[in-house]
Amino acid sequence: MEDNQITIQPEESYKIIRNSVLTAQAKVYTVVNSAMVQAYWEIGQEIHKACGENDRAEYGKKLLEYLSEQLTNEFGKGFTVTNLKYMRQFYRAFPNRHTLCDELSWSHYRLLMRVENEKIRSFYVEECVKSGWSVRQLERQIGTFYYERLLASQDKEAVANENGLPEKVEPKNIIRDPYVLEFLGLEGKTSFYEKDLEQAIIDHLQKFLLELGRGFSFVARQQKITFDGRHFFIDLVFYNYILKCFVIIDLKLGDLTHQDIGQMQMHVNYYTREMMNEGDNPPIGIVLCADKSDQVVKYTLPEDNNQIFASKYKLYLPTEEEFKKELNLENYVKKN
């Protein structure tokens, strides 16, 4: 009888062991991170109790300097006066300890503290946890007015009344207008084609998925559909597992026309009749354009439309003033 032969290759053993080590490291990091966040909250609470609301009182300044010196001498870096002020601000922004999330790091909370509105801050906390945003991703979402752009969707009240996106959400409540695509690197280019825009999106697909929102996965580009011997191409196709439907995107460089909306209607109808799987909801289509007339969209689509949307894209990060101006203008147009 022959000896049992080793069937597992060394490379496979290494991969298994490596995954075990990485899993252990991740667990340790999570525990350490959570403990650090809790400790900073407690420090902030104690400083708040000692200083009260008068941050600039002479006693408060001296107390912070004393604490910084003592803590640094005993525990090393990380306890500067500035950091102690951040910890105090942390406690004030999140006075309820039970609302702290183990998934979020101190760097996450440093960003969240900058959001003054409590409801908006809670919204970002919920979305950050559910979507697994990194610190850099959270910073971008705050900087590109993620909440405000959702609020600018057709059903503003439904978004505003939620701390985070509801589990059962309608398509119109996740469509943003505008989409900010500064990461494509096309700002300032004097001329480019739709194929260049599409290729840039594919090259930066992970960032584009973040901009689309939670639940999106990539399916295809330039998908060919054929009937009556004629061929048509859909620029981009995604699937959203929260909406449980296909999401079709057409890219337009110029101003939106009713023909563009009609073309999207055809694509959506085709997917509805030919591509939907059992359990899917009807597909939705987004015409992503450089500019659009809300009146053209309004009178081209039926009043009960919940499948086709038109959104502008921006190739640069708008300033807060630019965004508020545009948002107010769009609200005026929709009301009239």
C-alpha positions in Angstrom: 0.0 0.0 0.0 1.5 3.3 -1.1 1.9 6.2 1.3 -0.7 8.9 1.1 0.6 11.6 -1.3 0.4 15.3 -0.6 -2.3 16.7 -2.9 -2.1 20.3 -1.8 0.5 22.4 -3.5 2.9 24.7 -1.5 1.4 27.7 -3.2 -2.1 26.7 -2.0 -0.9 26.2 1.5 0.7 29.6 1.5 -2.5 31.2 0.3 -4.6 29.6 3.0 -2.1 30.6 5.7 -1.7 34.1 4.3 -5.5 34.5 4.4 -5.6 33.4 8.0 -2.9 35.9 9.0 -4.7 38.7 7.1 -8.0 37.9 8.8 -6.3 37.9 12.2 -4.6 41.2 11.5 -7.9 42.7 10.3 -9.6 41.6 13.5 -6.8 43.0 15.6 -7.0 46.3 13.7 -10.8 46.5 14.2 -10.4 45.9 18.0 -7.6 48.3 18.4 -9.3 50.9 16.2 -12.6 50.6 18.2 -10.7 50.9 21.5 -8.8 54.0 20.3 -12.1 55.7 19.2 -13.7 54.9 22.5 -10.7 56.2 24.4 -10.7 59.5 22.4 -14.4 59.9 23.1 -13.8 59.4 26.8 -10.9 62.0 26.7 -13.2 64.4 24.9 -15.9 63.9 27.4 -13.6 64.6 30.3 -12.1 67.7 28.7 -15.6 69.0 27.9 -16.7 68.5 31.5 -13.5 70.3 32.8 -13.6 73.2 30.3 -17.4 73.6 29.8 -18.6 75.5 26.8 -16.1 78.3 27.1 -13.3 77.0 24.9 -11.2 80.1 25.0 -11.1 80.6 28.7 -7.6 80.9 30.2 -8.3 77.9 32.4 -9.3 75.8 29.4 -6.1 76.7 27.5 -3.9 75.9 30.5 -5.7 72.6 31.1 -5.2 71.5 27.5 -1.5 72.4 27.7 -1.1 70.6 31.0 -2.9 67.5 29.7 -0.9 67.5 26.5 2.4 67.7 28.3 1.5 64.9 30.8 0.0 62.5 28.2 2.9 63.0 25.8 5.5 62.4 28.4 3.8 59.1 29.4 2.3 57.8 26.2 4.2 59.6 23.4 2.9 61.3 20.3 -0.8 61.9 19.5 -1.8 64.1 22.4 -1.0 67.6 21.1 -3.2 70.5 22.2 -4.8 70.4 18.7 -5.6 66.7 18.9 -7.1 67.2 22.4 -9.3 69.8 20.9 -10.4 67.4 18.2 -11.3 64.9 20.9 -13.4 67.4 22.7 -15.1 68.3 19.4 -15.6 64.6 18.8 -17.5 64.2 22.0 -19.7 67.2 21.3 -20.5 66.0 17.8 -21.3 62.5 19.0 -22.5 62.9 22.7 -24.3 59.5 22.6 -21.5 56.9 23.0 -23.8 54.1 21.8 -24.0 55.7 18.3 -20.3 55.1 17.7 -19.6 52.5 15.0 -16.8 50.0 15.3 -16.4 50.1 11.5 -15.3 53.7 11.5 -11.8 54.8 12.3 -10.7 58.0 14.1 -9.8 59.4 10.6 -13.4 58.8 9.5 -14.7 60.7 12.6 -12.3 63.5 12.0 -14.0 64.1 8.7 -17.5 63.6 10.0 -17.0 66.2 12.7 -16.7 68.8 10.0 -20.3 68.3 9.0 -22.2 70.8 11.2 -25.7 69.6 10.4 -26.6 66.7 12.7 -29.0 65.1 10.3 -26.6 65.2 7.4 -23.8 64.0 9.6 -25.9 61.0 10.7 -26.7 60.3 7.0 -23.0 60.1 6.2 -22.3 57.8 9.1 -25.0 55.4 7.9 -23.9 55.4 4.3 -20.2 55.1 5.3 -20.9 52.0 7.3 -23.2 50.4 4.8 -21.1 51.1 1.8 -17.7 50.5 3.5 -16.3 53.8 2.4 -12.6 54.4 3.0 -11.5 57.7 4.5 -10.6 59.0 1.1 -14.0 58.0 -0.3 -15.9 59.6 2.6 -13.9 62.8 2.1 -14.8 62.8 -1.6 -18.5 62.2 -0.9 -18.7 65.0 1.5 -16.7 67.3 -0.8 -19.0 66.6 -3.8 -22.2 67.2 -1.8 -23.4 63.6 -1.9 -26.3 64.3 0.4 -27.4 67.5 -1.3 -27.3 65.8 -4.7 -29.5 63.0 -3.4 -31.8 65.7 -1.9 -32.0 67.3 -5.3 -33.6 64.1 -6.7 -37.3 64.1 -7.6 -38.5 62.9 -4.2 -36.6 65.2 -1.8 -38.8 64.6 1.2 -38.2 60.8 1.1 -34.4 61.4 1.1 -34.4 64.1 3.7 -36.5 62.0 6.2 -34.0 59.2 6.1 -30.7 59.1 8.1 -29.4 56.7 5.4 -30.9 55.2 2.2 -33.9 53.0 3.1 -33.6 49.3 2.4 -36.5 49.5 -0.1 -35.7 52.5 -2.2 -37.2 53.7 -5.4 -35.0 54.4 -8.4 -35.7 58.1 -8.5 -34.3 58.5 -5.0 -30.8 57.3 -5.8 -30.3 59.1 -9.1 -28.1 62.2 -8.7 -28.0 65.4 -10.6 -25.3 66.3 -11.3 -22.8 63.5 -11.3 -19.3 64.8 -10.5 -16.7 63.0 -12.6 -13.6 65.1 -11.8 -11.6 61.8 -11.4 -11.7 61.2 -15.2 -9.1 63.8 -15.9 -11.0 65.3 -18.8 -11.4 68.8 -17.3 -9.7 71.5 -19.5 -9.5 69.3 -22.6 -10.7 71.3 -25.6 -12.2 68.4 -27.4 -13.0 64.7 -26.9 -15.5 62.2 -28.1 -18.1 60.1 -26.4 -15.9 57.1 -26.8 -13.2 59.0 -24.8 -15.6 59.7 -22.0 -16.6 56.0 -22.0 -13.0 54.8 -21.9 -12.2 57.2 -19.1 -15.1 55.8 -17.1 -13.9 52.3 -17.7 -10.3 53.2 -16.7 -11.6 54.7 -13.5 -14.5 52.2 -13.0 -14.1 51.8 -9.2 -14.4 55.6 -8.7 -17.3 55.7 -11.1 -19.1 53.0 -9.1 -18.6 55.0 -6.0 -20.1 58.1 -7.7 -23.1 56.0 -8.9 -23.8 55.0 -5.3 -24.4 51.9 -3.2 -25.3 48.5 -4.8 -23.9 49.0 -8.3 -21.9 46.3 -10.2 -20.6 46.5 -13.7 -22.1 44.3 -16.4 -21.0 45.5 -19.9 -19.9 48.2 -22.2 -21.0 48.8 -25.8 -23.5 46.0 -25.5 -25.0 45.1 -28.9 -28.7 44.5 -29.2 -30.1 43.3 -32.5 -33.6 43.0 -34.0 -35.0 43.1 -37.5 -31.4 42.8 -38.7 -30.4 46.2 -37.2 -27.8 46.6 -34.5 -27.8 49.1 -31.6 -25.2 49.6 -28.9 -25.7 50.5 -25.3 -22.8 52.5 -23.8 -22.8 51.0 -20.3 -24.8 48.5 -18.4 -24.8 47.9 -14.6 -26.9 46.0 -12.1 -28.0 47.3 -8.8 -28.6 44.6 -6.2 -30.5 47.0 -3.9 -33.0 48.0 -6.6 -32.7 44.5 -8.1 -32.6 45.8 -11.6 -30.4 46.5 -14.6 -29.2 50.1 -15.0 -28.5 51.3 -18.5 -26.4 54.4 -19.1 -26.1 56.4 -22.4 -23.4 59.1 -22.6 -24.0 62.4 -24.4 -21.4 65.1 -24.8 -23.8 67.9 -25.8 -27.2 69.2 -24.8 -29.9 66.5 -24.3 -32.5 66.1 -27.0 -35.8 64.3 -27.1 -34.3 61.9 -29.6 -31.7 60.9 -26.9 -34.6 60.1 -24.5 -36.4 58.2 -27.2 -33.3 56.1 -27.8 -33.0 55.3 -24.1 -36.7 54.4 -24.0 -36.0 51.8 -26.7 -33.1 50.4 -24.7 -35.1 50.1 -21.6 -38.0 48.5 -23.4 -35.7 45.9 -24.9 -34.2 45.1 -21.5 -37.7 44.9 -20.0 -38.9 42.4 -22.5 -35.8 40.4 -23.3 -33.2 40.6 -20.6 -35.0 40.7 -17.2 -34.4 37.7 -15.0 -36.9 36.1 -12.6 -37.2 38.3 -9.5 -35.8 41.4 -11.3 -37.5 44.8 -11.1 -38.0 46.7 -14.4 -34.7 48.2 -15.7 -33.9 51.9 -15.4 -32.1 54.1 -17.9 -29.9 57.2 -17.2 -29.0 59.6 -20.0 -25.8 61.2 -18.8 -25.3 64.5 -20.6 -23.3 67.6 -20.5 -26.4 69.8 -20.3 -30.1 69.4 -20.4 -33.4 71.2 -20.4 -35.7 70.1 -17.6 -38.7 71.1 -19.8 -37.5 68.8 -22.6 -37.3 65.9 -20.1 -40.7 66.8 -18.6 -42.6 66.9 -21.8 -40.9 63.9 -23.5 -41.5 61.5 -20.6 -44.9 60.4 -19.2 -45.9 61.9 -15.9 -45.7 58.6 -14.1 -42.2 57.9 -15.4 -40.0 55.9 -13.0 -37.7 54.3 -15.4 -35.9 56.9 -17.5 -33.8 59.7 -16.0 -31.6 62.5 -17.4 -28.6 63.8 -15.3 -25.9 66.2 -16.1 -22.2 65.4 -15.4 -19.5 67.8 -14.3 -15.8 67.2 -15.1 -14.7 69.3 -12.2 -15.5 69.7 -8.5 -18.0 72.6 -8.1 -17.6 75.1 -5.3 -20.2 75.2 -2.6 -21.5 78.5 -4.0 -21.7 77.1 -7.6 -23.5 74.0 -6.4 -26.1 76.0 -4.3 -26.7 78.3 -7.2 -27.3 75.4 -9.6 -29.5 73.6 -7.1 -31.7 76.6 -6.5 -32.0 77.2 -10.2 -33.1 73.6 -10.8 -35.6 73.8 -8.0 -37.1 76.9 -9.5 -37.4 75.3 -12.9 -39.0 72.2 -11.5 -41.6 74.3 -9.6 -42.5 76.2 -12.7 
